Each structure stands twice: as structure tokens, then as C-alpha cells.
Amino acid sequence: MENKMDIDLRKRNFIALKDFSEKEILYLIDLAWHFKDLKQKRKLHKYLEGQNIILLFEEASTRTRTSFEIAAADLGMSSSFINYTKACLGENESIEDTILVFDRYYDGIVYRGHEQDLLEKLVKITDVPIYNAMTDMFHPSQMISDMLTIREKFGHLKGLKLAYLGYPGDIMPNSLAITCSKLGIDFVGCGPREFFPGKALVNLSRKFSDKYDSDVIYTEDIRQAVKDADIIYTDMWLALTEKNNPPIGRIRKLYPYRVTDEVMAMCDKDAIFMHCLPAFHDHKSNLAKKVLAKFPDDMKDCDFNGMEVTDSVFRSEKSMVFDQTENRIPAVKAILYSTLRLDSDLDLKTL
């Protein structure tokens, strides 16, 4: 890793990758690869032994929660989990008072919730690093694992093209637009125009793309979006909080933007498929059954062998979805270690 010893992220908050330079993001990807290698070789790496983090989650989570818990344990840390909603934080004392307590108890606070604004407020209250485990705007830890996955597949990042199909103004494409633009990856968000992101996000990502020699494009044209694409990415069309009242109108509009075998055939021959999970790719989950039962009669005949992606693509050799989720653990290790390490540890010199 070039100039790795010049990069020092200690005590930095991890809120969004818009706050990190290209070199800092590449450093985190390299560090994640290093931790993955250590794990595969069964080499202990308890570099943060004696430190503690709290996972403050407003909503349920599977992969994000467990990736932080496993990463912390492998690094020698202890972790506490609190469901923000069930604990009724803010009920008996102010959020500020609670966070000030956590500031004294823990070395870092991991937050997952619906409001980026609340996360920004927490940063101003506490002196310990705050980590974004997903808000309504960004999912930065997922980006480190995704970029590691892409680099493992292609051997490089700069010059690749990533096309996101579906809801181009959602959390994942917002995060991808920022990250790709900083790493020299061309990003295309494809879906109905009414679901494009706001001007502020588009302008910010294009500001970065101008600096790092990449493109950020939004289009309704699937063929334009996926032509010569190296990576096709999608995500669920509904939030888990919407499962009892699925957004039928949104699903109807997004249906033409499903990732199918025909879509993959339009891409570069070596193109891969990515999805951050959970995925609606078959009818086996209770979520799928519940949502399909809510469909009106005029949608009953739609070919929903999968929603945002067909099962054949999801299970194909081009699919990297489980590589992505495996890489979330070393990605989190890189984030925690780089921000909480106490000094210039010897292991950095061996990268």
C-alpha cells in the first residue's frame, strides 16, 4: 500500500465516504484484504484488546450486526447491543444524556437508524468515534466490502463501470455514486426518473467524479445503462418496515428494471452481479409470501420468480452476493482498527 504510513485515521468518525479521500478509501480496502488474509491463515489479530464498542440499532439487522460483533471479537474487543426503539431511548432521559454515558463507557459507538441528521448530531455530542452502520442516506461499511469484492474479481477498480438498476435515489445507489466517483469507477443509476436522487447528491458525486476521472450518469434507458458494464448492482424495492403494507405502486413502476438473464447478456461478458442482501429472488421467504399475497389481481400474472432480481441470476456463477457478505467482516475490522488503534502498530508495516 503506497504511502500507507502517511495515512492516520485515528479518532475519525465513519459517517460517509464523502468525508474520506481516494487514498484513505483505498487504504481501508487494503487493510480489509489484510485482515481477511489473517483470518484465512488463522492468525490471531486481537490488536484492539481491552476496548469496547456499543451497537445502537434503531431497526433489526442480521448481517450488519453480526459483522460488527464478529469483527470486534476477532480484534479482541467486547461489544454490547441495544435496540434503540425497544430501549425507549429518549423516554426517561434525553438522548444527549444517554450518549454522554456511552461516551464514558465505550471506545466507539455504532449507530444504525433512519436519520442521517441524528447521526450527525451524535457526532457533536461524543468524543469517541461514531460509526454509520446504515442510515436513510448512506451505508459506508457496505461500500468497503463491496469495493474489496470488486477488486478481488477484477484486480483493479479504476476504469470499471457499475450500473445500478431499480431505485437510483435509494441508500445503496447514493453510497455507490459517492464511492465509485472517488475511485475512478463509472457509475450509472438506472430507473424511473421520479426515483432519481436529489440534486445535492448528484452534484456532490459529480464534483468527485470530475476530480477522479469518472462519470456519474442517471438514465431511464436500461440498454444505455448496462452496455459494457462490468458490475450490475441492485437492491430490494421495499424497506423491511413496508412488508405489511408493500408499496404496490412503486413495485409496478420498478418491474421493468429487474435484473434478468437478458439484462446480464447485454453487459460485458465478464460482468458480475451484486446485491447487499436481503434479496427478493424467490418465493421461499415469509417476506416474499406476505408481499406477493398483497398484489392486486392485475399483477398476479407477472413473472415474479424474483422481484428485483431473478433467481437464475442470483444463483448464477456471475453472482458475488455471498462474497460481498463474507467481506463485510474484514471491512468492519479495517474501519474499527484504523480509527481505534492506539499507535503505529507493527502489522501496518507488513501490508
WOHUTA-V639963 format. One record per backbone hydrogen bond with DSSP energy under -0.5 kcal/mol. CO is the residue of the C=O (numbers start at 1). NH is the residue of the N-H. If there is no record, write none. Layout:
co->(CO:CO)
nh->(NH:NH)
//
This chain:
co->(1:3:4:6:9:13:14:16:17:21:22:23:24:25:26:27:28:29:30:31:32:33:34:35:36:37:38:39:42:45:46:48:51:52:52:53:54:54:55:55:56:57:62:63:64:65:66:67:68:69:70:71:72:73:74:75:76:78:80:82:82:83:84:85:88:94:95:96:97:98:99:100:101:101:102:107:108:109:109:110:111:112:114:115:116:117:118:119:120:121:121:122:122:129:130:131:131:132:134:138:139:140:141:142:143:144:145:146:147:148:149:150:151:157:160:161:161:162:162:163:163:164:166:167:170:171:172:173:174:175:176:177:178:179:180:180:180:184:186:187:188:188:189:190:192:193:195:198:199:200:201:202:203:204:205:206:207:208:209:209:215:217:219:220:221:222:223:226:229:230:231:232:233:234:239:240:242:246:247:248:249:250:251:254:255:258:259:260:261:262:263:264:266:268:272:273:274:279:280:280:285:286:287:288:289:290:291:292:296:297:299:302:303:308:310:311:313:316:318:320:321:322:323:325:326:326:327:328:329:330:331:332:333:334:335:336:337:339:343:345:345:346:346:347:348)
nh->(4:6:7:8:12:15:132:19:20:25:26:27:28:29:30:31:32:33:34:35:36:37:38:39:40:41:43:42:44:47:49:51:78:107:108:80:56:110:57:82:112:84:66:67:68:69:70:71:72:73:74:75:77:76:45:48:50:53:55:57:84:87:89:88:91:98:99:100:101:102:103:104:104:105:106:129:54:111:131:56:133:58:116:119:120:121:122:123:124:124:125:125:126:109:14:111:133:141:113:135:143:144:145:146:147:148:149:150:151:152:153:154:155:160:186:230:231:164:188:165:233:190:168:170:174:175:176:177:178:179:180:181:182:183:183:184:185:159:162:217:164:190:219:166:195:196:169:202:203:204:205:206:207:208:209:210:211:212:213:214:187:189:191:222:225:226:227:229:268:272:163:274:165:276:242:243:245:248:251:252:253:254:255:257:258:260:310:264:265:266:266:267:228:271:232:320:234:281:307:309:289:290:291:292:293:294:294:295:299:300:302:304:305:259:314:315:316:319:273:324:325:326:327:328:329:330:331:332:333:334:335:336:337:338:339:340:341:11:345:348:349:349:350:350:351)
//
